[in-house]
Amino acid sequence: MVALQIRDVPDDVRRALSDRAAARGQSLQSYLLALVTAEARRSTNLAALERFADRQDGSQLSRAEAIEAADHARVEREAQRDEAANAP
């Protein structure tokens, strides 16, 4: 592992970060490591999403249509489950 150093951090920024770390029961070091790690993961996830942005093999449903389709599928599953439970 490598060590990172940030210079010229204003006192109020350092104090705010220290307060947030303390509120979570963490050291400033562990709090900042968690922030940097989350940011690295987020940028990796965004890069993956961008690679698939132009693909046409996925769903072309709008958000509302996808919700409606999921609701319909849930109702059908529940009806099938109820039929199976009531079958002799």
Secondary structure, DSSP 8 states (H G I E B T S, - for coil): ----------HHHHHHHHHHHHHTT--HHHHHHHHHHHHHHHHHHHHHHHHHTT-SSS----HHHHHHHHHHHHHHHHHHHHHHHH--
